[in-house]
Amino acid sequence: MDAHSSTVTDVTSASSDSDMDAHSSTATSALVPPPANETNAAAATAAPAAAGGAEVYEFEGMAFMVTEGNKIAEVLQDGSLRVLESESYFEEDTGTQEHFLDVDAEMESMLFLVSVREDQRRIVRMVRWF
């Protein structure tokens, strides 16, 4: 894969073509249950953070959610939240707020584009650039 390739995942579908690889993700929601071939691990890992009713979205072994102030937060192993700094803009065509996140993981830094339905406090899509 070249330096310009990206990974795209969506709560309702995952697609891949010659330039993209799909990674599975798990989102817990009363409205959109996870597909049968995915696990509900994010709900178990981040149950304390989800107590406020916000949806937890798992992507590449990390859990994320939208805070009450419509910020993106990483859900840590102990259930606490780490609010992430982001640059964002509103995408009128999709009705989503697009957040650019630079996340420092244990082994590497990652750049994500996170699409959020702020009226529902729900992450609907994540893209990772390699």
DOVOTOR-383634 format. One line per field, with one value per atom (N, C-alpha, C, O): atom name; y negated, x, z negated; residue in one letter. Coordinates in pm, whole numbers. Atoms other than C-alpha are relative to their C-alpha. Last residue first. Layout:
<rokes>
a	(CA, ...)
Y	(Y, ...)
X	(X, ...)
Z	(Z, ...)
r	(a, ...)
</rokes>
This chain:
<rokes>
a	(N, CA, C, O, N, CA, C, O, N, CA, C, O, N, CA, C, O, N, CA, C, O, N, CA, C, O, N, CA, C, O, N, CA, C, O, N, CA, C, O, N, CA, C, O, N, CA, C, O, N, CA, C, O, N, CA, C, O, N, CA, C, O, N, CA, C, O, N, CA, C, O, N, CA, C, O, N, CA, C, O, N, CA, C, O, N, CA, C, O, N, CA, C, O, N, CA, C, O, N, CA, C, O, N, CA, C, O, N, CA, C, O, N, CA, C, O, N, CA, C, O, N, CA, C, O, N, CA, C, O, N, CA, C, O, N, CA, C, O, N, CA, C, O, N, CA, C, O, N, CA, C, O, N, CA, C, O, N, CA, C, O, N, CA, C, O, N, CA, C, O, N, CA, C, O, N, CA, C, O, N, CA, C, O, N, CA, C, O, N, CA, C, O, N, CA, C, O, N, CA, C, O, N, CA, C, O, N, CA, C, O, N, CA, C, O, N, CA, C, O, N, CA, C, O, N, CA, C, O, N, CA, C, O, N, CA, C, O, N, CA, C, O, N, CA, C, O, N, CA, C, O, N, CA, C, O, N, CA, C, O, N, CA, C, O, N, CA, C, O, N, CA, C, O, N, CA, C, O, N, CA, C, O, N, CA, C, O, N, CA, C, O, N, CA, C, O, N, CA, C, O, N, CA, C, O, N, CA, C, O, N, CA, C, O, N, CA, C, O, N, CA, C, O, N, CA, C, O, N, CA, C, O, N, CA, C, O, N, CA, C, O, N, CA, C, O, N, CA, C, O, N, CA, C, O, N, CA, C, O, N, CA, C, O, N, CA, C, O, N, CA, C, O, N, CA, C, O, N, CA, C, O, N, CA, C, O, N, CA, C, O, N, CA, C, O, N, CA, C, O, N, CA, C, O, N, CA, C, O, N, CA, C, O, N, CA, C, O, N, CA, C, O, N, CA, C, O, N, CA, C, O, N, CA, C, O, N, CA, C, O, N, CA, C, O, N, CA, C, O, N, CA, C, O, N, CA, C, O, N, CA, C, O, N, CA, C, O, N, CA, C, O, N, CA, C, O, N, CA, C, O, N, CA, C, O, N, CA, C, O, N, CA, C, O, N, CA, C, O, N, CA, C, O, N, CA, C, O, N, CA, C, O, N, CA, C, O, N, CA, C, O, N, CA, C, O, N, CA, C, O, N, CA, C, O, N, CA, C, O, N, CA, C, O, N, CA, C, O, N, CA, C, O, N, CA, C, O, N, CA, C, O, N, CA, C, O, N, CA, C, O, N, CA, C, O, N, CA, C, O, N, CA, C, O)
Y	(-70, -554, -85, -42, 12, -769, 66, 45, 12, -645, -9, 73, -27, -709, -19, -117, 36, -690, 40, 146, -47, -695, -45, -154, -79, -746, 57, 148, -12, -869, 92, 203, -132, -953, -10, -91, -30, -1242, 138, 225, -131, -1224, 39, 146, -2, -1593, 132, 139, 67, -1590, -2, -1, 57, -1329, -64, 3, -3, -1284, -60, -168, 64, -1197, 20, 133, -57, -1121, -80, -202, 89, -1177, 67, 179, -46, -1006, -115, -230, 111, -1060, 58, 146, -29, -803, -125, -202, 106, -829, 31, 85, 91, -508, -112, -104, -31, -235, -101, -107, -50, -334, 15, -23, -131, -545, 45, -25, -67, -918, 130, 128, -80, -1035, 68, 137, -58, -1320, 71, 7, -33, -1389, 54, 134, -55, -1566, 19, -76, 31, -1612, 66, 186, -78, -1626, -47, -164, 81, -1749, 89, 200, -43, -1564, -106, -185, 42, -1665, 41, 58, -117, -1458, -36, 51, -108, -1725, 120, 186, 22, -2011, 115, 148, -52, -1884, -4, 83, -61, -2099, 39, -44, 79, -2160, 73, 195, -55, -2037, -98, -219, 105, -2066, 57, 176, -25, -1834, -131, -231, 125, -1809, 32, 131, 18, -1481, -134, -172, 83, -1451, -32, -73, 95, -1164, -78, -25, 59, -977, -93, -164, 146, -740, -49, 28, 61, -382, -152, -215, 9, -220, -67, -87, -133, -104, -5, 83, -74, -455, 130, 151, -69, -588, 88, 180, -140, -833, 58, -3, -46, -1151, 145, 224, -143, -1343, 35, -36, -25, -1678, 151, 228, -41, -1739, 2, -27, 121, -1923, 24, -63, 89, -1627, -130, -191, 55, -1407, -88, -116, 144, -1198, -49, 8, 43, -853, -151, -221, 144, -661, -27, 61, 34, -314, -152, -220, 118, -191, -31, -2, -27, 158, -118, -107, -46, 60, 13, -29, 2, -128, 35, -33, -60, -93, 7, 48, -47, -334, 54, -18, -26, -398, 66, 159, -119, -554, 11, -90, 25, -812, 132, 226, -19, -716, -25, -2, 122, -860, 10, -88, 12, -509, -124, -124, -2, -466, -20, -26, 123, -574, -7, -117, 116, -303, -131, -216, 10, -35, -119, -184, 138, -104, -22, -131, 71, 240, -138, -183, -60, 430, -76, -97, 22, 199, 56, -6, 139, 188, -26, -100, 20, 568, -143, -163, 117, 608, -35, -76, -19, 845, -130, -237, 86, 830, 24, 66, -42, 1099, -88, -68, -127, 1055, 44, 115, -118, 689, 128, 125, -39, 441, 121, 203, -106, 315, 37, 22, -77, -23, 108, 80, 20, -210, 89, 138, -57, -85, -9, 68, 95, -152, 73, 186, -49, 10, -106, -223, 112, -46, 57, 147, -35, 213, -128, -206, 88, 174, 43, 111, -10, 403, -95, -125, -60, 279, 7, -85, 21, 214, 72, 188, -124, 175, -27, -129, 2, -104, 141, 235, 100, -183, 2, -70, -15, 132, -101, -74, -6, 134, 3, 22, 8, 191, 1, 61, -27, 137, -4, -66, 18, 152, 36, 133, -77, 104, -26, -129, -88, -17, 83, 184, -78, -169, 101, 213, 64, -278, 89, 211, -90, -199, -81, -201, 58, -354, 105, 221, -104, -283, -67, -167, 23, -510, 118, 203, -85, -501, -26, -82, 77, -797, 85, 33, 98, -648, -78, -145, 117, -343, -100, -79, 117, 0, -124, -128)
X	(-122, -142, 121, 233, -102, -455, 126, 165, -137, -738, 94, 89, -99, -1102, 136, 160, -139, -1384, 88, 70, -104, -1759, 136, 151, 56, -2091, 105, 77, -101, -1976, -59, -102, -34, -2288, 106, 93, -124, -2396, 52, 72, 19, -2737, 116, 115, 135, -2763, -32, -124, 3, -2384, -139, -152, 134, -2385, -20, -58, 89, -2009, -135, -143, 126, -1761, -100, -123, 116, -1410, -123, -127, 111, -1103, -123, -157, 135, -811, -86, -67, 85, -434, -133, -139, 97, -235, -82, -114, 100, 80, -91, -46, -4, 264, -102, -194, -104, 351, 13, 116, -123, 163, 113, 226, 18, -97, 135, 235, -125, -71, -33, -79, 3, -391, 135, 183, -133, -400, 11, 18, -65, -768, 140, 161, -132, -941, 70, 88, -107, -1312, 129, 130, -120, -1587, 113, 152, -116, -1924, 122, 127, -93, -2196, 106, 142, 54, -2506, 88, 40, 29, -2392, -62, -110, 59, -2399, -40, -140, 142, -2344, -67, -182, 20, -2009, -150, -225, 131, -1941, -12, 11, 84, -1573, -132, -139, 122, -1332, -69, -43, 45, -984, -125, -129, 26, -933, -28, -67, 4, -805, -23, 29, -103, -892, -18, -130, 50, -1089, 117, 224, -107, -951, -49, -51, -8, -1240, 119, 154, -8, -1243, 18, 51, 130, -1367, 2, -99, 71, -1060, -137, -206, 31, -936, -78, -160, -116, -955, -45, -163, 43, -1243, 117, 156, -43, -1094, -47, -29, -78, -1297, 39, -38, -32, -1431, 89, 184, -143, -1590, 17, -68, -28, -1964, 149, 188, -39, -1996, 38, 98, 117, -2190, 29, -62, 36, -1896, -124, -171, 24, -1878, -46, -138, 139, -1726, -7, 95, 25, -1410, -147, -231, 142, -1270, -14, 63, 20, -932, -150, -222, -37, -851, -12, 23, -139, -851, 47, 158, -71, -1183, 145, 213, -132, -1442, 62, -3, -40, -1734, 141, 233, -143, -1911, 34, -34, -43, -2258, 152, 222, -74, -2352, 48, 81, 81, -2623, 73, 16, 74, -2458, -81, -144, 113, -2360, -85, -204, 125, -2145, -122, -234, 12, -1830, -133, -183, 19, -1869, -19, -97, 133, -1933, -14, -119, 24, -1613, -135, -191, -122, -1458, -31, 34, -54, -1789, 121, 134, 96, -1961, 54, 36, -8, -1653, -94, -60, -106, -1635, 6, 41, 46, -1971, 101, 63, 27, -1829, -43, -28, -79, -1860, -37, -149, -139, -1978, 92, 214, -20, -2344, 146, 185, 23, -2346, 38, 116, -117, -2354, -34, -117, -76, -2700, 121, 118, -73, -2804, 80, 190, 54, -3074, 66, -2, 134, -3010, -59, -148, 107, -2644, -133, -144, 113, -2309, -109, -84, 72, -2054, -118, -186, 119, -1797, -60, 9, 20, -1536, -128, -211, 128, -1397, -3, 100, -24, -1111, -134, -214, 103, -1165, 42, 84, 22, -858, -105, -97, 44, -851, -11, -43, -72, -676, -34, 28, -144, -768, 78, 194, -37, -1119, 151, 216, -140, -1272, 14, -68, -28, -1605, 149, 223, -143, -1741, 25, -30, -63, -2106, 149, 196, 93, -2352, 65, 7, 81, -2122, -85, -105, 128, -1871, -81, -62, 99, -1508, -124, -116, 132, -1249, -87, -87, 93, -877, -131, -134, 75, -648, -89, -113, 117, -382, -67, -7, 123, -155, -124, -235, 16, 167, -130, -167, -85, 139, -35, -130, 84, 0, 88, 188)
Z	(40, -652, 26, -1, -103, -644, -53, -168, 49, -863, 119, 211, -105, -774, -64, -134, 30, -1027, 117, 177, -91, -967, -50, -106, -108, -1146, 94, 172, -105, -1485, 107, 78, -51, -1688, 109, 202, 74, -1908, 38, -47, 61, -1733, -91, -151, 53, -1634, -70, -152, 130, -1602, -61, -184, -2, -1327, -136, -232, 116, -1326, 34, 92, -37, -1051, -112, -157, 69, -1179, 38, 19, -33, -960, -58, -20, -30, -1129, 50, 10, -42, -1143, 44, 130, -105, -1340, 29, -62, -10, -1548, 117, 218, -113, -1624, -15, -97, -97, -1875, 114, 180, 61, -2191, 102, 73, 62, -2011, -56, -41, 34, -1943, -73, -187, 122, -1773, -19, 71, 2, -1519, -134, -238, 128, -1460, 24, 115, -27, -1168, -134, -209, 95, -1248, 47, 77, -32, -982, -90, -87, 37, -1113, 21, -34, 105, -928, -26, 61, 130, -733, -116, -228, 83, -434, -135, -206, -80, -161, -85, -55, -25, -410, 75, 47, -136, -538, 29, -16, -24, -846, 146, 235, -88, -928, 20, 0, -58, -1192, 94, 91, -91, -1338, 66, 96, -142, -1630, 72, 12, -76, -1985, 146, 198, -101, -2153, 71, 106, -110, -2477, 94, 49, -32, -2687, 121, 232, -133, -2847, 11, -84, 0, -3144, 144, 234, -24, -3105, -3, 28, 127, -3266, 13, -87, 53, -2923, -131, -157, 49, -2779, -65, -91, 121, -2568, -44, 28, 3, -2319, -133, -238, 114, -2293, 21, 75, -10, -1994, -118, -149, -21, -2081, 15, -29, -137, -2039, 34, 147, -71, -2374, 145, 209, -1, -2515, 72, 129, 131, -2414, 12, 123, -11, -2096, -137, -196, 14, -2138, 14, 11, -9, -2055, -27, -10, 14, -2129, -6, -72, 84, -2001, -4, 92, 138, -1872, -95, -212, 10, -1506, -145, -179, -128, -1534, -26, -102, 7, -1808, 138, 235, -133, -1825, -10, -49, -3, -2157, 133, 175, -71, -2137, -2, 15, -124, -2396, 58, -15, -119, -2646, 130, 237, -31, -2956, 126, 165, 92, -3069, 27, -2, -76, -2758, -90, -39, -77, -2941, 73, 98, 88, -3204, 76, 33, 61, -2934, -94, -89, 35, -2739, -67, -59, 38, -2706, -55, -149, 122, -2708, -50, -170, 108, -2459, -132, -236, 45, -2238, -115, -207, 98, -2221, -52, -169, 73, -2044, -109, -219, 141, -1788, -65, -6, 86, -1412, -145, -176, -5, -1168, -84, -81, 68, -1268, -3, -94, -85, -1170, -74, -168, -79, -1459, 87, 49, 65, -1558, 84, 206, -99, -1416, -71, -120, -133, -1611, 105, 195, -1, -1966, 141, 176, -13, -1906, -4, 45, 76, -1963, 5, -27, 58, -1692, -76, -26, 74, -1602, -56, -120, 114, -1334, -69, -10, 68, -1069, -118, -178, 130, -857, -71, -59, 101, -487, -127, -123, 72, -267, -105, -174, 139, -11, -55, 18, 78, 317, -149, -227, -15, 514, -84, -117, -140, 377, 6, -96, -35, 38, 151, 222, -140, -123, 21, -55, -23, -475, 146, 197, -106, -557, 2, -48, -70, -821, 110, 151, 93, -1081, 74, 25, 21, -816, -93, -94, 59, -762, -33, -59, 23, -536, -66, -25, 42, -530, -34, -106, 122, -334, -30, 56, 15, -68, -134, -226, -18, -2, -18, -3, 107, -141, 10, -87, -6, 85, -111, -187, 0, 0, 0, -72)
r	(f, f, f, f, w, w, w, w, r, r, r, r, v, v, v, v, m, m, m, m, r, r, r, r, v, v, v, v, i, i, i, i, r, r, r, r, r, r, r, r, q, q, q, q, d, d, d, d, e, e, e, e, r, r, r, r, v, v, v, v, s, s, s, s, v, v, v, v, l, l, l, l, f, f, f, f, l, l, l, l, m, m, m, m, s, s, s, s, e, e, e, e, m, m, m, m, e, e, e, e, a, a, a, a, d, d, d, d, v, v, v, v, d, d, d, d, l, l, l, l, f, f, f, f, h, h, h, h, e, e, e, e, q, q, q, q, t, t, t, t, g, g, g, g, t, t, t, t, d, d, d, d, e, e, e, e, e, e, e, e, f, f, f, f, y, y, y, y, s, s, s, s, e, e, e, e, s, s, s, s, e, e, e, e, l, l, l, l, v, v, v, v, r, r, r, r, l, l, l, l, s, s, s, s, g, g, g, g, d, d, d, d, q, q, q, q, l, l, l, l, v, v, v, v, e, e, e, e, a, a, a, a, i, i, i, i, k, k, k, k, n, n, n, n, g, g, g, g, e, e, e, e, t, t, t, t, v, v, v, v, m, m, m, m, f, f, f, f, a, a, a, a, m, m, m, m, g, g, g, g, e, e, e, e, f, f, f, f, e, e, e, e, y, y, y, y, v, v, v, v, e, e, e, e, a, a, a, a, g, g, g, g, g, g, g, g, a, a, a, a, a, a, a, a, a, a, a, a, p, p, p, p, a, a, a, a, a, a, a, a, t, t, t, t, a, a, a, a, a, a, a, a, a, a, a, a, a, a, a, a, n, n, n, n, t, t, t, t, e, e, e, e, n, n, n, n, a, a, a, a, p, p, p, p, p, p, p, p, p, p, p, p, v, v, v, v, l, l, l, l, a, a, a, a, s, s, s, s, t, t, t, t, a, a, a, a, t, t, t, t, s, s, s, s, s, s, s, s, h, h, h, h, a, a, a, a, d, d, d, d, m, m, m, m, d, d, d, d, s, s, s, s, d, d, d, d, s, s, s, s, s, s, s, s, a, a, a, a, s, s, s, s, t, t, t, t, v, v, v, v, d, d, d, d, t, t, t, t, v, v, v, v, t, t, t, t, s, s, s, s, s, s, s, s, h, h, h, h, a, a, a, a, d, d, d, d, m, m, m, m)
</rokes>
